[in-house]
Amino acid sequence: MAGAESAIHASQNQHSENSDSNSNGETNSGSITAVPSSGPVMVASLKASEILEEYGPNLKLLDCNSQVAELLTIIRDKNTTRSDFKFYADRLIRLVIEESLNQLPYSDCRVETPTGATYDGLKYRAGNCGVSIIRSGEAMEQGLRDCCRSIRIGKILVESDADTHEARVVYARFPDDIASRQVLLMYPIMSTGNTVLQAVNVLKEHGVPESCIILSNLFCTPVAAKTVVGAFPKLKILTSELHPVAPNHFGQKYFGTD
């Protein structure tokens, strides 16, 4: 896998980006600096065997071909205009959503074609839904609806406590039968993983098995990946990049509030 920024650039920009918070109150952890920065080695270039050993079998990276690498670069570029940012972010979101849907269970089926022939194919098993973590997660909702027109989408709002700075859930709305559904949890930026931990806990409190949750994510730090995988080893995670510096400006720039 090839990321959009080298670890050298990450070490140069880390002081400024690590002090930023995303729209859900997450901040980058100082321990991220433990990632080696002596040379153009990128976290996203880890081999599948290395990812398996480090994070387990349920963390999957989007195949980083040249197209994906360009999208990651444009989104991270401070000179990208908001219209371009949103356009290319939507393209990356669509790719991540498509691959997330590929993680859902399918059933065999047989259909008849217009010519009268039979075709053995696949179909989704019934009972899928999306849940976005407000606000940045809402950027991914349209990408999911573009792929699944009638899918139901719930919402979770996680905020940082003003005194303790701990993430806490202040609002949650789900389909009544969410406990029997496969859930695509949408959250584009994971810096520490604390917001996702709270969101998954709420889903589990509503009866959703950990193994039935797929986290659709765009950018993830190694610290956040280890945090979430350590807490929920049965949770599936699909992300486009593992990098020590998360683009925490994503939500503000996507919605035009930067």
C-alpha positions as CSV (number, residue, x, y, z in Angstrom):
1,M,0.0,0.0,0.0
2,A,1.2,3.5,-0.8
3,G,0.0,6.5,1.3
4,A,-0.3,10.1,0.2
5,E,2.3,11.5,2.6
6,S,5.7,10.2,3.6
7,A,6.6,9.6,7.2
8,I,9.2,12.4,6.8
9,H,6.4,14.9,5.9
10,A,4.4,13.5,8.8
11,S,7.1,14.2,11.3
12,Q,7.4,17.8,10.0
13,N,3.7,18.5,10.2
14,Q,2.9,16.4,13.2
15,H,3.2,19.2,15.8
16,S,0.6,21.4,14.0
17,E,-1.8,18.6,13.0
18,N,-1.6,16.8,16.3
19,S,-2.9,19.8,18.1
20,D,-6.1,19.9,16.0
21,S,-9.4,18.3,17.0
22,N,-11.9,16.9,14.6
23,S,-15.6,17.7,14.7
24,N,-16.3,14.9,17.3
25,G,-13.7,16.1,19.8
26,E,-11.0,13.6,19.0
27,T,-7.4,14.7,19.2
28,N,-4.3,13.0,18.0
29,S,-2.3,11.1,20.5
30,G,1.3,12.2,21.2
31,S,2.3,8.5,21.1
32,I,1.9,8.6,17.4
33,T,5.4,10.0,17.1
34,A,6.7,6.5,17.9
35,V,6.2,5.6,14.3
36,P,9.6,5.7,12.6
37,S,10.2,8.8,10.5
38,S,13.7,8.2,9.2
39,G,13.1,7.7,5.6
40,P,10.2,7.6,3.1
41,V,8.5,4.6,4.7
42,M,4.8,4.9,4.9
43,V,2.5,3.2,7.3
44,A,0.0,2.5,4.5
45,S,2.7,0.5,2.7
46,L,2.5,-2.4,5.2
47,K,2.1,-5.8,3.6
48,A,-1.1,-7.8,4.2
49,S,0.9,-10.2,6.4
50,E,2.2,-7.3,8.5
51,I,-1.3,-5.9,8.9
52,L,-2.5,-9.3,10.0
53,E,0.2,-9.7,12.6
54,E,-0.1,-6.1,13.9
55,Y,-3.9,-5.6,13.8
56,G,-5.6,-8.9,13.3
57,P,-7.7,-10.3,10.4
58,N,-10.6,-7.9,10.7
59,L,-8.7,-4.7,9.7
60,K,-8.7,-4.3,5.9
61,L,-7.1,-1.7,3.8
62,L,-8.5,-0.5,0.5
63,D,-6.2,-1.5,-2.4
64,C,-4.1,1.6,-2.8
65,N,-3.6,1.9,-6.6
66,S,-2.5,5.1,-8.2
67,Q,-6.1,6.4,-8.4
68,V,-6.6,6.0,-4.6
69,A,-3.2,7.5,-3.9
70,E,-4.1,10.6,-5.9
71,L,-7.4,11.0,-4.0
72,L,-5.6,10.7,-0.7
73,T,-3.1,13.3,-1.8
74,I,-5.8,15.8,-3.0
75,I,-7.7,15.5,0.2
76,R,-4.6,16.2,2.3
77,D,-3.4,19.1,0.2
78,K,-3.9,22.4,2.0
79,N,-4.3,24.2,-1.4
80,T,-7.2,22.0,-2.5
81,T,-10.4,24.2,-3.0
82,R,-13.5,23.2,-1.1
83,S,-15.4,22.2,-4.3
84,D,-12.5,20.0,-5.4
85,F,-12.1,18.6,-1.9
86,K,-15.8,17.6,-1.7
87,F,-15.7,16.1,-5.2
88,Y,-12.7,13.9,-4.6
89,A,-13.7,13.1,-1.0
90,D,-17.0,11.8,-2.4
91,R,-15.1,9.6,-4.9
92,L,-13.0,8.1,-2.1
93,I,-16.1,7.6,0.1
94,R,-17.8,5.7,-2.7
95,L,-14.8,3.4,-3.1
96,V,-14.7,2.7,0.7
97,I,-18.5,2.1,0.8
98,E,-18.4,-0.3,-2.1
99,E,-15.7,-2.3,-0.5
100,S,-17.5,-2.2,2.9
101,L,-20.6,-3.6,1.2
102,N,-18.4,-6.4,0.0
103,Q,-17.9,-7.4,3.6
104,L,-21.6,-8.1,4.1
105,P,-23.0,-11.6,4.0
106,Y,-24.5,-12.8,0.7
107,S,-26.8,-15.7,-0.3
108,D,-26.9,-17.7,-3.4
109,C,-29.8,-17.1,-5.7
110,R,-31.1,-18.1,-9.2
111,V,-32.8,-15.7,-11.6
112,E,-34.3,-16.0,-15.0
113,T,-32.9,-13.7,-17.7
114,P,-35.0,-11.9,-20.4
115,T,-33.9,-14.6,-22.9
116,G,-35.4,-17.4,-20.6
117,A,-32.0,-18.6,-19.4
118,T,-31.2,-19.2,-15.8
119,Y,-28.4,-17.4,-14.0
120,D,-26.8,-18.5,-10.7
121,G,-25.8,-15.4,-8.8
122,L,-25.7,-13.7,-5.4
123,K,-27.9,-11.3,-3.4
124,Y,-27.5,-9.5,-0.1
125,R,-29.0,-11.2,2.9
126,A,-31.9,-9.2,4.3
127,G,-31.3,-6.8,7.2
128,N,-28.6,-4.2,6.5
129,C,-28.5,-0.6,7.7
130,G,-26.1,2.3,8.1
131,V,-25.3,4.3,11.1
132,S,-23.3,7.6,10.8
133,I,-21.4,9.3,13.7
134,I,-22.5,12.9,13.6
135,R,-21.2,15.2,12.0
136,S,-18.4,14.0,9.9
137,G,-19.9,10.6,9.4
138,E,-22.9,12.2,7.6
139,A,-20.5,12.9,4.7
140,M,-20.6,9.2,3.9
141,E,-24.4,8.8,4.0
142,Q,-25.0,9.8,0.3
143,G,-22.3,7.4,-0.8
144,L,-24.2,4.6,1.0
145,R,-27.5,5.7,-0.5
146,D,-26.0,5.8,-4.0
147,C,-25.2,2.1,-3.6
148,C,-28.3,1.0,-1.6
149,R,-31.3,3.2,-2.4
150,S,-33.7,2.1,0.3
151,I,-31.2,1.4,3.1
152,R,-32.1,2.8,6.6
153,I,-29.6,5.0,8.3
154,G,-29.4,5.7,12.0
155,K,-27.3,8.4,13.8
156,I,-25.0,8.7,16.8
157,L,-23.7,12.0,18.3
158,V,-20.6,11.7,20.4
159,E,-19.1,14.8,22.0
160,S,-16.1,15.5,24.1
161,D,-16.8,16.4,27.8
162,A,-15.6,20.0,28.4
163,D,-14.0,19.1,31.8
164,T,-12.7,15.6,31.3
165,H,-12.3,15.7,27.5
166,E,-13.7,12.1,27.4
167,A,-15.9,11.1,24.6
168,R,-19.6,10.6,25.5
169,V,-22.7,9.8,23.6
170,V,-25.4,12.5,23.7
171,Y,-27.8,11.3,21.1
172,A,-28.6,8.0,19.3
173,R,-31.4,7.1,16.9
174,F,-31.6,3.6,15.3
175,P,-34.1,1.4,13.5
176,D,-36.2,-0.4,16.0
177,D,-34.9,-3.8,14.8
178,I,-31.2,-2.8,14.6
179,A,-30.3,-5.8,16.9
180,S,-31.1,-8.1,14.0
181,R,-29.3,-6.1,11.3
182,Q,-25.8,-5.9,9.8
183,V,-24.6,-2.4,10.6
184,L,-22.3,-0.2,8.5
185,L,-20.9,2.3,11.0
186,M,-19.6,5.4,9.1
187,Y,-16.9,7.6,10.4
188,P,-14.3,9.1,8.1
189,I,-11.4,10.1,10.5
190,M,-10.0,8.1,13.4
191,S,-7.3,9.8,15.3
192,T,-7.6,8.2,18.7
193,G,-10.5,5.8,18.3
194,N,-12.3,7.1,21.4
195,T,-15.4,8.2,19.4
196,V,-15.7,4.9,17.7
197,L,-15.4,3.0,21.0
198,Q,-18.4,5.0,22.4
199,A,-20.4,4.4,19.3
200,V,-19.8,0.7,19.2
201,N,-20.7,0.4,22.9
202,V,-24.0,2.1,22.2
203,L,-24.7,-0.3,19.3
204,K,-23.9,-3.3,21.6
205,E,-26.2,-1.9,24.3
206,H,-29.0,-1.9,21.6
207,G,-28.3,-5.6,21.0
208,V,-26.1,-5.5,17.9
209,P,-23.4,-8.2,18.0
210,E,-19.9,-7.0,17.6
211,S,-19.4,-9.3,14.7
212,C,-22.3,-7.7,12.9
213,I,-20.7,-4.2,12.8
214,I,-18.5,-3.0,9.9
215,L,-16.7,0.3,10.4
216,S,-16.3,2.2,7.1
217,N,-13.5,4.7,7.6
218,L,-11.3,6.9,5.3
219,F,-8.3,7.8,7.4
220,C,-7.0,5.9,10.5
221,T,-3.9,6.3,12.6
222,P,-2.1,3.3,13.9
223,V,-2.9,4.3,17.5
224,A,-6.7,4.4,16.7
225,A,-6.5,1.1,14.9
226,K,-4.8,-0.6,17.8
227,T,-7.3,1.0,20.3
228,V,-10.4,-0.2,18.4
229,V,-9.1,-3.6,17.5
230,G,-8.0,-4.2,21.0
231,A,-11.4,-3.3,22.4
232,F,-13.5,-5.0,19.8
233,P,-11.5,-7.8,18.1
234,K,-14.6,-9.1,16.2
235,L,-15.5,-5.7,14.7
236,K,-14.6,-5.4,11.0
237,I,-12.8,-2.2,9.9
238,L,-12.4,-1.1,6.3
239,T,-10.2,2.0,5.8
240,S,-8.3,3.6,2.9
241,E,-5.2,4.5,4.8
242,L,-3.2,3.9,8.0
243,H,-1.1,7.0,8.6
244,P,0.3,8.6,11.8
245,V,-1.2,12.0,11.0
246,A,-5.0,12.1,10.4
247,P,-6.5,15.0,8.3
248,N,-8.7,16.3,11.1
249,H,-9.8,19.2,8.9
250,F,-11.9,16.8,6.9
251,G,-15.4,17.5,8.4
252,Q,-15.0,21.2,8.5
253,K,-13.8,21.5,4.9
254,Y,-16.3,19.0,3.6
255,F,-19.3,20.9,5.1
256,G,-17.7,24.3,4.5
257,T,-17.4,25.3,8.1
258,D,-13.6,25.7,8.1
